[in-house]
Amino acid sequence: MNAQAEIQPEASVVSAVNTRRRIIGRVVSDKMNKTVVVEVVRYKMHPLYKKYVRVRKRYKAHDEANTYRVGDRIEMIEHSPYSKEKRFNTTRLIRRTVQE
């Protein structure tokens, strides 16, 4: 047998892929210090009726500089826990709401 016939399995190479979730939502509350409440709307198919239903969920996100206001559309990224309920960090502003 020659050396080429013996093939050793390659070590699985795991690349450093960023697996943190990125979520886009709308700010519904900015009353807390360094925290915003972001509402994310998704459409989920109902298992029995096969109709798409709107599902809303609210997340608390860290806002270090208190820059985001109610109505702003922002992007959040998953982060290690800041507090009991706060698991996201705000990354960027997508669209600023129009103030009257």
C-alpha positions in Angstrom: 0.0 0.0 0.0 1.3 3.4 -0.8 1.1 6.5 1.4 -1.6 8.2 -0.7 -4.1 5.3 -0.1 -4.2 6.0 3.6 -6.3 9.1 4.0 -6.6 10.5 7.4 -9.7 12.4 8.4 -9.1 16.2 8.4 -9.6 18.0 11.7 -12.8 19.9 11.5 -12.0 23.6 11.2 -14.5 25.8 12.9 -14.3 29.4 11.6 -15.0 32.2 14.0 -18.5 33.0 12.7 -20.5 35.6 14.5 -23.6 33.7 15.6 -25.2 36.4 17.6 -28.8 37.2 16.6 -29.5 40.6 14.9 -33.0 41.8 15.3 -34.7 44.9 13.9 -37.5 46.5 15.8 -39.2 49.8 16.8 -38.6 51.6 20.1 -41.7 51.8 22.2 -40.3 53.1 25.4 -37.2 55.1 26.3 -38.1 56.2 29.9 -35.4 54.0 31.6 -31.9 55.2 31.9 -29.5 53.5 29.3 -32.3 51.1 28.3 -34.9 51.1 25.5 -37.8 48.7 25.0 -37.9 47.5 21.4 -41.0 45.8 19.9 -40.3 43.2 17.2 -43.2 42.2 14.9 -43.1 38.8 13.1 -45.6 36.9 11.0 -46.1 33.3 12.0 -48.3 30.7 10.4 -51.1 29.4 12.5 -50.7 25.6 12.8 -54.4 24.7 12.3 -55.8 27.5 10.1 -52.6 28.0 8.0 -53.1 31.8 8.2 -50.3 34.2 9.0 -50.8 35.9 12.3 -48.9 38.9 13.6 -46.8 38.1 16.7 -45.2 40.9 18.7 -42.5 40.5 21.3 -40.8 43.2 23.4 -37.1 43.1 24.2 -35.1 45.4 26.5 -31.9 46.7 24.9 -28.9 48.6 26.3 -28.6 52.2 25.0 -25.4 53.6 26.5 -25.8 57.2 25.3 -29.6 57.4 25.5 -29.7 58.3 21.8 -32.8 56.4 20.6 -36.3 57.8 21.0 -39.8 56.4 20.8 -40.7 55.4 17.2 -37.1 54.9 16.0 -36.4 51.8 14.0 -33.2 50.2 15.3 -31.1 47.1 15.0 -30.1 45.1 18.1 -27.5 42.4 18.6 -27.5 39.7 21.2 -25.1 40.3 24.1 -24.2 38.7 27.4 -26.7 39.7 30.1 -26.6 43.3 31.3 -29.3 42.6 33.9 -32.2 40.2 34.6 -34.1 41.0 31.4 -31.7 43.0 29.3 -29.9 40.7 26.8 -29.4 42.9 23.7 -27.3 45.9 22.7 -28.3 48.5 20.3 -26.1 48.7 17.2 -27.4 51.2 14.7 -30.3 53.5 13.8 -32.2 52.4 10.7 -34.8 55.2 10.5 -35.5 58.1 12.8 -39.2 58.9 13.4 -40.6 62.2 12.3 -41.3 64.6 15.2 -44.3 66.9 15.0 
